[in-house]
Amino acid sequence: MFRFVFRLAAMVALSVSVIMAVLDTTRTVAASALVLTPLNASWLAVSPDTRAAFETFVRAKASPLLWDTVIAWVLNQPGFAVFAVLAFLLYAIGYRRQRRTGQFAAN
């Protein structure tokens, strides 16, 4: 059950990554220059209230140092890359190995 949830979340993250990559590609073609939109800019364009609430929550519950170092760095990366890495990690967690039983090289 949990593997299904992780694989579903990976599929959603990969879908968001592809959508963000298509948007960046369209902007790159229109501008005739490489355009990589940071996740922070995309988040602020979609929902600035949740971005501000997330920052307030992290600064209050965890540490302002965590926000200034790790989370700010992640938010400055291209959005499609962040979601692609997230999709890979979620899929790796939900991956089920194929078990090989009864297969010997010499018979």
C-alpha positions as CSV (number, residue, x, y, z in Angstrom):
1,M,0.0,0.0,0.0
2,F,2.7,2.4,0.9
3,R,4.7,1.6,-2.2
4,F,1.7,2.5,-4.3
5,V,1.5,5.9,-2.5
6,F,5.2,6.6,-3.1
7,R,4.9,5.6,-6.8
8,L,1.8,7.8,-7.2
9,A,3.5,10.8,-5.6
10,A,6.5,10.1,-7.9
11,M,4.2,10.2,-10.9
12,V,2.7,13.5,-9.8
13,A,6.1,15.0,-9.1
14,L,7.3,13.9,-12.5
15,S,4.2,15.4,-14.2
16,V,4.9,18.7,-12.5
17,S,8.5,18.5,-13.6
18,V,7.5,17.9,-17.2
19,I,5.0,20.8,-17.1
20,M,7.7,23.1,-15.7
21,A,10.2,22.0,-18.2
22,V,7.8,22.7,-21.1
23,L,7.1,26.2,-19.7
24,D,10.9,26.9,-19.5
25,T,11.4,25.5,-23.0
26,T,8.6,27.7,-24.4
27,R,10.1,30.8,-22.7
28,T,13.6,29.8,-23.9
29,V,12.4,29.6,-27.5
30,A,10.4,32.9,-27.2
31,A,13.4,34.7,-25.7
32,S,16.1,33.1,-27.9
33,A,18.1,32.6,-24.7
34,L,18.2,30.0,-22.0
35,V,15.5,30.6,-19.4
36,L,15.5,28.5,-16.2
37,T,12.8,29.6,-13.8
38,P,13.7,29.1,-10.1
39,L,11.3,27.1,-8.0
40,N,10.9,30.2,-5.7
41,A,9.7,32.4,-8.6
42,S,7.2,29.7,-9.8
43,W,5.9,29.2,-6.3
44,L,5.5,32.9,-5.8
45,A,3.6,33.2,-9.1
46,V,1.2,30.4,-8.2
47,S,0.6,31.0,-4.5
48,P,2.5,33.6,-2.6
49,D,0.5,33.1,0.6
50,T,1.5,29.4,0.9
51,R,5.2,30.4,0.2
52,A,5.1,32.9,3.0
53,A,3.3,30.5,5.4
54,F,5.9,27.8,4.6
55,E,8.8,30.2,5.3
56,T,7.2,31.3,8.6
57,F,6.6,27.7,9.6
58,V,10.2,26.6,8.9
59,R,11.7,29.6,10.6
60,A,9.5,29.1,13.7
61,K,9.6,25.3,14.1
62,A,12.9,24.3,12.7
63,S,15.5,27.1,12.5
64,P,16.2,30.2,10.5
65,L,19.6,28.7,9.7
66,L,17.8,25.8,8.0
67,W,15.8,28.3,5.9
68,D,18.8,30.4,5.0
69,T,21.1,27.6,3.9
70,V,19.3,24.5,2.7
71,I,15.8,25.5,1.7
72,A,16.8,28.8,0.1
73,W,19.3,26.9,-2.0
74,V,16.7,24.4,-3.1
75,L,14.2,27.2,-3.9
76,N,16.9,28.9,-6.1
77,Q,17.3,25.8,-8.3
78,P,15.2,25.3,-11.5
79,G,11.8,24.0,-10.6
80,F,11.8,21.2,-13.2
81,A,15.1,19.9,-11.7
82,V,13.8,20.0,-8.1
83,F,10.7,18.0,-9.0
84,A,12.6,15.6,-11.2
85,V,14.9,14.7,-8.3
86,L,11.9,14.5,-6.0
87,A,10.2,12.1,-8.4
88,F,13.3,9.9,-8.6
89,L,13.6,9.8,-4.8
90,L,9.9,8.9,-4.3
91,Y,10.1,6.2,-7.0
92,A,13.2,4.8,-5.4
93,I,11.5,4.5,-2.1
94,G,8.4,2.8,-3.7
95,Y,10.4,0.5,-6.0
96,R,9.8,-3.2,-5.6
97,R,12.7,-5.5,-6.5
98,Q,12.0,-8.5,-8.6
99,R,12.9,-11.6,-6.6
100,R,14.8,-14.3,-8.4
101,T,14.1,-17.7,-6.9
102,G,15.1,-21.0,-8.3
103,Q,17.4,-19.8,-11.0
104,F,20.9,-21.3,-11.0
105,A,23.5,-20.9,-13.6
106,A,24.5,-24.6,-13.8
107,N,21.9,-27.4,-14.1
